[in-house]
């Protein structure tokens, strides 16, 4: 279903305003949820569950302020004091970009906060500053088993990166599990089965039943497990948050933002020019049978967003939009 962008944005804003949060915080979450939909994230920015989560975190963050604990030229650590990570994350982007432009590299850790929504949002903002972004987050509590194991130890532990070019930045955002934990919720809501060879039941056996799934496998076998473990340490123990089984709630989660200035190594224009050449080489690769093309991370979703902006309409799943409309009317009646 195609709906005028301004209409969807206004309705979403009015919904978020029921949280009672400050305008600047609502602006951040509004922009983030719109970006989720523009880039066709698997978790729609207009799904009722996403919006209810945003409202809950906005409300619980009213009056909270994050605190700088470690303040060094290239390294900082923030205590979120329970504040919504999406709100703290936008401040972290500004800080890490300033550090990278001043010192060549910047790194900021966050603990005592919440989940982040989509980390590609941060990566795009950092790449727009002609900087390379590396974003890591703990996706606990325990959901992912170690390679060969049957009991979950780690979170889904997503990471994102952004690389500037002369056109669209290269952007990746994904969990180090086979799928995001939220896939279980989507399967339950749609009445569909889970992907094969991905989720485990309480006995450590493969299951496709979302009602039976209690754990999932790391992506890429032992290699994915090793990366998942690394992120668990970087976003847990390293930044004064928790790792592994010590993660019991979202306040135990941590994250780590890094930005690197390519101009430290040479002219940034030359860097972007050569990355563009690499991008074209990738796009010129002939696809194998069964594939509709060879894609550069982030490019397909960027094209979708550009098309929507040009047409002035945003494409939203019919059922998702109907559920949002009903929720919007209901929540405004209570206002």
Buried (B, 14 or more C-beta within 10 A) or exposed (E): EEBEBEEBBEBBBBBBBBBEBBEEBBBBBBBBBBBBBBBBBEBBBBBBBBBEBBBEBBEBBEEBEBEEBEEEEBBBBBBBBBBBBBBBBBBBBEBBBEBBBEBBBBBBBBBBBBBBBBBBBBBBBBBBBBBBBBBBBBBBBBBBBBBEBEEBBBBBBBBBBBBBBEEBBBBBBBBBBBBBBBBBBBBBBEEEEBEEEBBBBEEBEEBBEBEBBBBBBBBBEEEBBBBBBBBBBBBBBBBBBBBBEEBEEBBBBBBBBBBBBBBEEEEBEEBBEEBEEEBEEBEEEEEEEEEEEEBBBBBEBBEBBEEBEEEEBBBBBEEBBEBBEEBBEEBEEEE
